[in-house]
Amino acid sequence: MAHPLQLGFQDAASPIMEEFIHFHDHTLMIVFLISSLVLYIIMAMVSTKLTNKYILDSQEIEIIWTVLPAVILILIALPSLRILYLMDEINDPHLTIKAIGHQWYWSYEYSDYEDLGFDSYMIPTNDLSPGQFRLLEADNRMVVPVESPARILITAEDVLHSWTVPSLGVKMDAVPGRLNQTAFITSRPGVYYGQCSEICGANHSFMPIVVEALPMKYFEDWTSLMLEDA
């Protein structure tokens, strides 16, 4: 598991996040090549007398600087559109969870189970155990099975919130009166942290999101335990 405070992307824990990282590297390489070319042209114009600084017309250069940017934009747009369509695909989810944003905590309802729901509050700093992360730990984690498509229905009770887990590549606004949906598949067991990404009031930074991915056997044990306690 990546440290949640590290610089750069967290380690990908879902196929969509892997696609995001690949697209980021692809686009960054294009930006690097363009920057290198522009820097080379500037240095050549300044440092050598072999270039004509007062050229007024060049059909070939105009064609190049018109066609080349169009090709570069296509190289960026095609993989970007592919990822957008992949994000919208929600085919036969194995689990549906409703996440509701409140000021300032989250509540979760497991639609496939009767009476399985709970609130998730941030653990105060004074109550943290050794090794737990400040402002990121919650008393009740949202538990999902590994390698199973999970659909998340997201809404809010009061103001705008945003349900965001970076390592899963998930970010969706929680809007009062509207039900948004997204989906993800966890690639491996682990605990994945996120926070509300919408400025929702005084305690905006105190409503963390904790997703715990468990193998199916342990997930079923967890649901049985939760239903017994309900």
C-alpha positions in Angstrom: 0.0 0.0 0.0 1.3 3.4 -0.9 1.7 6.0 1.8 -1.2 8.4 1.5 1.0 11.4 2.0 3.6 10.5 -0.7 4.3 12.9 -3.6 2.8 11.8 -6.9 0.2 9.0 -7.5 -0.5 6.3 -5.0 0.0 2.8 -6.2 -2.9 1.7 -8.4 -5.3 -0.7 -6.8 -7.8 -1.0 -9.6 -7.7 -1.4 -13.4 -9.0 2.1 -14.0 -6.3 3.7 -11.9 -3.7 1.7 -13.8 -5.1 3.2 -17.0 -4.9 6.7 -15.4 -1.2 6.2 -14.6 -0.4 4.9 -18.1 -2.2 7.9 -19.6 -0.4 10.3 -17.4 3.0 8.9 -18.4 2.0 8.9 -22.1 0.9 12.6 -21.9 3.9 13.6 -19.8 6.2 12.2 -22.4 4.5 14.2 -25.1 4.8 17.4 -23.1 8.5 16.6 -22.4 9.2 16.1 -26.1 7.4 19.3 -27.1 9.3 21.3 -24.4 12.6 19.9 -25.5 11.9 20.8 -29.1 10.9 24.4 -28.2 13.9 24.8 -26.0 16.2 23.5 -28.8 14.7 26.0 -31.3 15.1 28.9 -28.9 18.7 28.0 -28.2 19.4 27.6 -31.9 17.8 31.0 -32.7 19.8 32.7 -30.0 23.2 31.0 -30.3 23.8 30.5 -34.1 24.1 32.7 -37.1 23.0 29.9 -39.5 19.3 30.7 -39.0 17.5 33.6 -40.7 15.8 35.6 -38.0 14.0 37.8 -40.5 12.3 35.2 -42.6 8.8 36.4 -43.7 7.3 33.4 -45.3 7.7 29.6 -45.4 4.9 27.4 -46.6 6.6 24.2 -45.3 7.0 25.5 -41.7 3.3 26.7 -41.7 2.2 23.2 -42.8 4.3 21.6 -40.1 3.2 23.7 -37.2 -0.5 23.3 -38.3 -0.4 19.5 -38.9 1.9 18.5 -36.0 -0.2 19.9 -33.2 -3.3 18.3 -34.7 -1.6 14.9 -34.7 -0.4 15.4 -31.1 -3.9 16.3 -30.0 -5.2 13.1 -31.6 -2.6 11.1 -29.8 -3.8 12.5 -26.5 -7.5 12.5 -27.2 -7.9 8.8 -28.3 -6.6 7.2 -25.1 -8.4 9.8 -23.0 -11.7 9.0 -24.7 -11.0 5.3 -24.2 -10.6 5.8 -20.4 -13.8 7.9 -20.2 -15.8 5.1 -21.8 -14.2 2.5 -19.5 -15.1 4.6 -16.5 -18.8 4.7 -17.6 -19.1 0.9 -18.0 -21.0 -0.7 -15.2 -21.7 -4.3 -16.2 -23.4 -6.7 -13.8 -22.0 -5.4 -10.5 -21.7 -8.0 -7.8 -22.3 -5.5 -5.0 -24.2 -2.2 -4.7 -23.4 0.3 -2.0 -25.0 3.6 -1.4 -22.7 6.3 0.0 -24.4 9.3 1.6 -22.4 12.4 2.5 -23.4 14.3 5.7 -21.8 17.3 7.5 -19.3 15.8 8.3 -19.3 12.1 8.0 -20.3 9.3 5.5 -22.9 6.7 5.9 -23.1 3.5 3.8 -26.0 1.2 2.9 -25.5 -2.2 1.4 -28.5 -2.5 -1.0 -28.0 -6.3 -1.5 -28.4 -7.0 2.3 -31.3 -6.3 4.5 -30.6 -3.9 7.3 -26.9 -3.6 6.6 -25.8 0.0 7.0 -23.7 2.1 9.2 -22.1 5.6 9.7 -18.4 6.2 9.2 -16.8 8.9 11.4 -13.2 10.0 11.6 -11.3 8.7 14.5 -10.1 11.6 16.7 -6.3 12.1 16.9 -6.3 11.3 20.6 -7.9 7.9 19.9 -5.6 6.7 17.2 -3.7 3.5 17.6 0.0 3.2 16.7 0.4 3.0 12.9 -2.9 4.7 12.1 -3.1 7.8 9.9 -4.2 11.1 11.3 -7.3 12.6 9.7 -7.7 9.4 7.5 -8.9 6.7 9.8 -12.6 6.0 10.2 -14.3 4.0 12.9 -16.3 1.9 10.3 -14.7 1.0 7.0 -16.5 0.4 3.8 -15.7 -3.2 3.1 -15.8 -4.7 -0.4 -14.7 -8.1 -1.9 -11.5 -8.3 -3.9 -11.8 -8.7 -7.7 -15.5 -8.2 -7.7 -17.2 -5.3 -9.5 -18.7 -2.9 -6.9 -21.2 -0.2 -7.9 -21.3 2.9 -5.6 -24.5 5.1 -5.6 -23.5 8.5 -4.2 -25.6 11.2 -2.9 -25.7 13.8 -0.1 -28.1 14.8 2.6 -27.2 18.5 3.1 -24.5 20.1 0.9 -22.2 19.1 -1.9 -19.6 16.5 -1.0 -17.3 14.4 -3.2 -16.5 10.7 -2.7 -12.9 10.2 -3.6 -10.4 7.4 -3.3 -7.3 8.1 -5.3 -5.7 4.7 -5.4 -9.0 3.2 -6.8 -9.3 6.0 -9.5 -12.7 7.0 -8.1 -14.0 10.5 -7.7 -17.7 11.3 -7.8 -19.7 14.3 -6.5 -22.4 13.7 -3.9 -25.2 16.1 -4.7 -28.4 16.5 -2.6 -31.4 15.2 -4.4 -29.4 13.5 -7.1 -28.1 9.9 -7.2 -24.7 9.6 -9.0 -23.1 6.2 -9.6 -19.6 4.9 -10.3 -17.9 1.5 -10.1 -14.6 0.0 -9.4 -12.8 -3.4 -9.0 -10.1 -3.7 -6.4 -7.1 -5.6 -7.7 -5.8 -6.9 -4.4 -6.6 -6.9 -0.7 -5.8 -3.8 1.2 -7.0 -0.6 2.9 -7.4 2.4 0.7 -7.9 6.0 2.0 -9.6 9.0 0.6 -11.3 12.2 1.7 -14.1 14.4 0.7 -12.9 16.5 -2.2 -15.6 19.2 -2.2 -15.4 22.2 0.2 -18.4 21.3 2.2 -18.0 23.4 5.4 -16.0 24.0 8.5 -15.1 20.3 9.0 -14.6 19.5 5.4 -11.1 18.0 6.1 -12.5 15.7 8.8 -14.7 13.3 6.8 -12.3 10.6 5.5 -13.2 7.6 3.3 -11.7 4.2 4.1 -12.3 1.3 1.8 -11.1 -2.2 2.9 -10.9 -4.9 0.3 -11.1 -8.5 1.6 -11.1 -11.9 -0.1 -14.7 -13.1 -0.6 -14.6 -15.6 2.3 -13.6 -12.9 4.8 -16.1 -10.4 3.2 -18.9 -12.9 3.8 -17.8 -13.4 7.4 -17.8 -9.6 7.9 -21.3 -9.2 6.5 -22.6 -12.1 8.7 -21.0 -10.4 11.8 -22.5 -7.0 10.9 -26.0 -8.5 10.3 -25.8 -10.2 13.7 -24.9 -6.9 15.4 -27.7 -5.0 13.6 
